Amino acid sequence: MRICVAGAYGAFGIKHLDALSAIKGVEVTSVMGPTREKIDALAAERGIGHAATELDECLARDDVDAVVLATPTQMHAEQAIACMTAGKPALVEIPMADSLADSERVVNVQKQTGVLCMAGQVRRFNPSHQWIHDRIAAGELKVQQMDVQTYFFRRSNTNAKGEPRSWTDHLLWHHACHTVDLFQYQTGETVSDCHGLQGPVHPELGIAMDMSIGMKTPAGAICTLSLSFNNDGPFGTVFRYICDNGTYIARYDDLFDGYENPIDLSDVAVSSNGIELIDREFISAIETGREPNASVAQVLPAMRTLDRIERQLA
C-alpha cells in the first residue's frame, strides 16, 4: 500500500508518518505541504521519494494508492472530493468538513464514486475508548453520562506544536466533533436533544474561546462537554464515563477507573497508539474492500448534531 500524506509537516501529519512507518507493507511514497522548502526537507529527512506543494500532483502519480489528509480543516471537503474523483481512497483528519452542507457533499461523492472515504474520528480507535465500546457491545456496560473537558491555551493562532498556524481552529466543528461522534458511537443512538452556549468571540481570531454543550439520547444518556481555548494549564481532553457498572476516566490512549487506578489495555488492540490504529483500519478496509469504521457516512449524524448546535448558537 503506497500512501501520500498531505499536510505532512503539520502536527498531525507527523503523527501519521510515524504511525504508518510502524505498519508492515505500507510505504509513504509522496508528501504534500504548502511550502516547498519545508516539504522538500521533510521528504529528504524521511527518505520519501516525492514531495509537492499541490495535491493534484500527488493524485496524478501511479505510486500513490491512497491519501491521508492532515491539511487545514477548511480544505478537507474539497480535497476529499478530489481524492475520490481521482479514484484514491482518503482518510480525512477530523473534521471531514466545517459545515453540514460540505459534509453531505463528501458523503454524496463517496456514494457516487464508490471510493472509500474515512473520517479521522480517532476517539473510536483509542484503546481506552475501544475497551469501553467492547464492554458496551458485550452488554457489560451502559453509559448513563459522559462528562468531557477539552481544554487548550490558544489565544494566538498556533498549532499543537506551538507553531504559527495559517488557518483558524474551531471549538465546535473540530474539538466538539470528537465528543459528539464518540457519544453517539458509544451509546449507539443519535442525539435527540442538544444545546450549546458560547462565550465572547475573540476580536482577532473571530471564534468563541469558551463553549458548553449538552446532549441527550432517546434512551436518556446525557453528555456534558466543556471546551476552552482560554485554559492556562495542561491541554487535552479528559472523558469521564459514568456507567451502570462503574466509572471510567479516559485520557487519550490510557484508561483509569473512578479511583484513578489504571486499567490494563494490553489486549485491546495490536497497538497502544490511536493514530496507528486508525491508519491500520483505513488500510485494512481498502485491502478487504469493506466499509471502514468511521466512514464518512457513519460520521454524518455527528455533523448533523453539530449543525443543530451551531444554528442554535447563531
N, C-alpha and C positions, 0 to 999 in steps of 0.2 A: 504494500500500500504506500503510494507516494503522495505526500501531503504538502500543500502550500499553507504557510501560516501568514495571514495578513494582519498587519499591526504588530509585527513580530518583536519589536524592541520596546513595546509598552509593558507595563507591569504584568498584565495577564498574557501577553504574547510570550514573554519569557517563561511564565509558568507552564504554558502549553508546550513550548520547545523542550523544557526539562521533562515533562510528563511523557511526551511522545518518544523521547530518547530511551525511555525505560520499557517500551513495548516492542517485543520481538516482531520482526517482519515489517516494521514501519520505518520509512525514511522521509525526512523533510528535504524535499528537493528544490523548494522555492520559498523565498520570504519576500514580503512586501512591507514597505513603510514609506511615509511621505518625504523623508529627507534622504537624498542619495548618499551622502557621506556616512550617515548613521547606519543605513541598511546594508551598505557595502561592507562596513566594518563588522557588523554582526554576522553577515554571511561568511566572511573570512575567518572570524573567531570560531564559528561553529562548523566550519568545513562544509557549508551548503553551497551547491553549485550555481544557483541562480538567485539574483536579487533584483527587485524592480520597485519603482515608485508608483506604478499603476496596476490595479488588479487585473485589468483586461489582458495585460501582457502575460501575467501568470496563468490566467484561464486558457490562453491560446496554446499553452505548452502541452506536448504529448506526455511529458513525465510528471504531470500533476493529475492525480486521480480524484482528489477531494481537497476541500479547503476548510481551514479553521479561521473564522473571522473574529479577531480580537481587536477590532477597529473601533473608533468612536461611535457611540450609540446612534447618532443621527445618520450614520452611513449604513447601519445594519440592514434595513429593509431593502434598499436599492442593491446593495452588494449581494445579499442572499438571493435576490431575484436574478441578478446577473450570473451567479454561480449555477443556479438551477437551469437557466436558459442555455448555458453552455454545457449542460449535462454533467456538471460536477457536484456531487453531494456536498452539503455545507453544514458545519457546526457553527452556529451563530452565538457568540458570547451574549450573556444576559444584558439587556432585554433584547428580544428579537426585533423590536421597534419601540419607538417612544410615543405611539398613538395606536388606538384600536383600528383605525382605518388602514394604517400601514401593516399592522399585524394580520389583518384579514387579507390584504393583498398578498402577503407572503404565503399564507395558507392556501389561497386560491391558486397561486402559481405552482405550489407543490402538488396540488391535486391535478392540475392540468398537465404538468410535465411528468409526474410520477417520480421525479428525482428526490432522493432523500434529503430532508432538511430538519435539523435538530436544534432546539434552543438550549442554551448553556445554563440550564437550571441545576447548578451543581449541588444544591442542597438535597436533591433527590438521591445523590450519589455519595455524599459524605458518609463514612461508615457509621457515625453517630446517628444520623437520621435513618440510615438503612436498618440499623438494629431496631429502632422504634417501629419502622414500617413492617419489618418481618414479623414482629410480635403482634402488631395490629392484624396483619393478614392471617396469623395463626389463631386469632381470637383470644389472645392472652392480654391484650391491652385495648382500651378505648380512650381516645383523647376527650377530656372534658373541657380543658382550657389550655391554650398556648399563650404564654406571656413572653414577648420578644422585645429586646432592646438592640437597636442598631445605631451605634454612636461613632462619630468621626469628629475631627477638628479641622475643618476646611473653610476657613474664612478667606482664603485665597484660592485661586484656581490651580490646584496641584493634584497629582495622581497618587496612587497608593505607595509609590516610591518617594513621594515628596518632591517630584519634579514638576515644572510648569506644564499645564495641560492646555491643548489648543481648543478644547470643547468644554462645555459645562455639564457637570454631573447633575443628577436629579434624584431627590429622595423618593419620590413616588414611583416614577417609571423605571428606575434602576433598583434601588435598595429595597423598597417595599415589594417589588416584583418577586424577589427571593421568597419572602414570607407568605405573600398571598398565594403563590403557586404551591408552596410546601404545605400550607394549612389545608388547601383543597385536596392535595395529594394524600396527605396523612389521614384525613377524615373520609376520603372517598366521596365528597359532596362538593357541589358548587355553592358558594356563599349566597345566602338568601337575603341577608340584611347587612349593610355596611355603611359606615360613615367616617368622615375624616375632619380633622381640624388642623390648621397650619398657622405658624407664627408669621412675623413680618417678612417681607421679601427683601433680600439683600440688595442694597442700592446699586452695586456694581455687577454682581453675578446674576441678578434678575431671577433668583429662585428663593423659595421658602427655605429657611435654615433649620426649622423645627417643625415636626409633624407628629400627629397622633392618629391612629387608625383603629377602628373597632369593627369586628366581623362576627357573623353568626351563621351557622349552617342550619338547614331544615331540621336536623335531629337535635339541635340545641348546643353543639360545641361552640365555644367562643374563642376569639383571638384578640388580644390587645397588643398593638405594636406601637412602640415609641421610637422615633427616629430624630437624629440631630446631627448637624454639621458644626454645632457650637460646643461640643463636649470636649473639655480640656482634660484629657486623660487617655488611658489605653483605648485604641479604636477596635472596632469589630462588632460582631453580633453574638448575643447570647440568647439561646432558646430555652425556656422552661416549659416542659410538658407536664401538665397536671392531669393524671390519668386515673381511671377507676382502680388501677392496681399499681400504685407507685407514682413517684415524681422523678423526673429525669431532666438533667441540665446538659444541653449540647453546646459545645464551643468548637465550631468548625468540625474537624475530624475526631474530636475527643468527646466522651460521654461520661457523665457522673450521675449518681443517684441524688436524691434530695438532700442528702447529708454530705455531699461533695466527695463521696467515695468513688474512685474511678471504676468504670465497667470495662471488662476485657472485651475488646472488639477484634481480636486477632483472627477469629474465624468468620468474620462478616464478609470479607472480600479479599481479592488477591493483592490488594494494595491498601495502605492506610492514607493515601493521598486522593482526595476527592477529584482533583483536576485530572489525574491519571485515570481514575475510574470512569469519568465522563468521556474521556478520549477513547478508552477501551470500548465503551458502549457504542460510540459513533462508528468505530472501525468494524466492530463485530456486526453491527446492523447492516453496514454496506456489504460485508463479505457474505452474509447469510440472506440478504435480500428481504429483510423484515423491517417493520416499523420500530424505530428505537424508542426506549423510554425517554420522555421529554421531547417527542416530536413536536413540531410547531403546531400541529392540530391538537395535540394533547394539552399544550400550554395556552391555547387560545382562550379558554374560560377564565384563566387568571388575568389575561389582558382585558377581558370584558369587565371583570371586577374592578381593575384599576381605572378603567374609563368611567365606571359609575362613581367612583370616589372622586375623580378629577372633576366631573361635571357637578358634583355636589359642592366641592371646594370653590368652583367658579361661581 
